[in-house]
Each structure stands twice: as structure tokens, then as C-alpha cells.
Amino acid sequence: MPEPDGLAAILRRIAMTAVLSGSLGLALYAGFAAASGHPAAPFVIAILLAAPLAGLTLWQVFDGWRKGEFAVWREIVARGDRPGAYWFNMAWFGICGVALAGIVLWCAWKLLTLPAQA
């Protein structure tokens, strides 16, 4: 077995990640391609992509409000230390989360109002 920090071990981990990511990406692409002919497919795909992002974004805003700190890139912006940056990020992420949630709700409404396929 090669040493854990050796070049061979690093290249092996990169190759395993590439194979896993590639196979999952191809499976996702195949599923989207198979469903693309259905009239509800764009709305379902939008919900599947926007709902997790809306949840994570809104959770980050909620957590930032509760803790008084907001994680930005590689640092923590505290409400007391840098209030301008804190409130800007809270507002920006909040707007993005609400917009994504709006996309999810609109797509769900469009799915419910689609005519039934015979």
C-alpha cells in the first residue's frame, strides 16, 4: 500500500473521484434526457435543482441571523465587527433564497395546472 500522502495515493483518489463523478453525471444526464420529452420535465427538473439550493441558502441566512455570523467564502463576517458586509450578505443570500423558493413554487403550480395526459 502506498504511503497516504504519496503521489500515487493522491492520483488514485483523483481517479476514483473522477470515475464516481463521471458515472453519476452520466446517469443524471441520461435521466434528464429520457424525461425531456414529457411536458412536465422542465418543471420537475427546475424543482429538483432549485429546491435544495433554496433550502441551503435560506438555512444559511437563518443560521447567520441566529448566530450573528455569516460564512462568506473563507471567512466569517460577524455582525459586530463588519456590519456592512454582514447585512449585505444577509440581504443578498436572502434575496437569492427567496427567488429560488419562488421558482420552486411557480414550477409546482405549473405542474399542478398541466392538463392530464391521456
C-alpha positions in Angstrom: 0.0 0.0 0.0 1.5 3.4 -0.9 2.0 6.0 1.8 -1.1 8.1 2.4 0.4 11.4 1.2 2.4 10.0 -1.7 1.8 11.0 -5.3 0.4 7.5 -6.2 -2.2 7.7 -3.4 -3.2 11.3 -4.4 -3.6 10.3 -8.1 -5.6 7.2 -7.1 -8.0 9.4 -5.1 -8.4 11.8 -8.0 -9.1 8.9 -10.4 -11.7 7.4 -8.1 -13.4 10.8 -7.7 -13.4 11.3 -11.4 -14.9 7.9 -12.1 -17.6 8.4 -9.4 -18.4 11.9 -10.5 -18.4 11.0 -14.2 -20.7 8.0 -13.7 -23.1 9.9 -11.5 -23.1 12.8 -14.1 -23.8 10.4 -16.9 -26.6 8.8 -15.0 -28.1 12.2 -14.2 -27.8 13.2 -17.9 -29.4 10.0 -19.0 -32.3 10.5 -16.7 -32.8 14.1 -17.8 -32.6 13.1 -21.5 -35.1 10.3 -21.0 -37.6 12.7 -19.3 -37.1 15.6 -21.6 -39.9 14.5 -23.9 -42.5 14.8 -21.2 -44.3 18.2 -20.9 -43.7 18.2 -17.1 -40.0 17.6 -17.4 -38.8 21.2 -17.3 -40.8 21.9 -14.2 -39.7 18.8 -12.4 -36.0 19.4 -13.3 -36.3 23.0 -12.1 -37.8 21.9 -8.8 -35.1 19.2 -8.3 -32.3 21.8 -8.9 -33.8 24.9 -7.2 -35.3 23.3 -4.0 -32.1 22.1 -2.4 -30.3 25.4 -3.2 -33.2 27.4 -1.8 -33.2 25.4 1.3 -29.5 25.7 1.9 -29.4 29.4 1.1 -32.3 30.2 3.4 -30.8 28.0 6.1 -27.5 29.9 5.8 -29.4 33.2 6.3 -31.4 31.8 9.2 -28.2 30.5 10.8 -26.4 33.8 10.2 -29.3 35.7 11.8 -29.3 33.3 14.9 -25.5 33.3 15.4 -24.7 36.8 14.3 -22.0 35.5 12.0 -22.2 34.8 8.3 -19.8 32.5 6.4 -18.5 34.2 3.3 -16.0 32.4 1.1 -13.2 31.5 3.5 -14.0 33.8 6.4 -16.7 34.6 8.9 -18.3 38.0 8.8 -19.6 39.0 12.3 -22.4 41.4 12.8 -20.4 43.4 15.4 -17.1 43.5 13.5 -18.2 44.3 10.0 -21.9 45.2 10.0 -22.0 46.5 6.4 -20.6 43.2 4.9 -22.8 41.2 7.3 -26.0 42.8 6.3 -25.1 42.9 2.6 -24.5 39.2 2.6 -27.6 38.5 4.6 -29.7 40.6 2.1 -28.1 39.1 -0.9 -28.4 35.5 0.2 -31.9 36.1 1.5 -33.0 37.6 -1.9 -31.4 34.6 -3.7 -33.1 32.1 -1.4 -36.5 33.7 -1.8 -36.1 33.9 -5.5 -35.2 30.2 -5.7 -38.1 29.3 -3.4 -40.3 31.4 -5.8 -39.0 29.3 -8.7 -39.9 26.1 -6.9 -43.4 27.4 -6.0 -44.0 28.6 -9.5 -42.9 25.3 -11.1 -45.0 23.3 -8.6 -48.0 25.5 -9.5 -47.4 24.9 -13.2 -47.1 21.2 -12.6 -50.5 21.2 -10.8 -52.2 23.1 -13.7 -50.8 21.0 -16.5 -53.5 19.2 -18.5 -53.7 15.5 -17.7 -52.1 13.3 -20.3 -54.3 10.5 -21.7 
